[in-house]
């Protein structure tokens, strides 16, 4: 295998891995959004059942208070995941650009370098 081919394969692996991570982040955010909407429904039902909607009221339902806290935690987690996703998308863009450069170099070198030169470069790099 030529050195450039291994670089291209590495870059392709990194791009696929980053896309997989972004996909997982999307799935997690979707699941958390679903859980937030279920909690909101439970909060409304609990408030309706008790007749108290003021969070500061002394008789506000404990379940509704706990559900509100869980909902807020999930919303904060969603925000964190969105930040992670934005970072991962920027890294993906960089990796895709590196992949394109590596593919262009491989294509260029594949036409100009004979196989003997590649072997020489590999053996020389092992020595030093």
Secondary structure, 3 states (H helix, E strand, C coil): CCHHHHHHHHHHHHHHHHHHHHHHHHHHHHHHHHHHHHHHHHHHHHHHHHCCCCCCCCCCCHHHHHHHHHHHHHHHHHHHHHHHHHHHHHHHHHHHHHHHHHHHHHHHHHHHCCHHHHHHHHHHHHHC
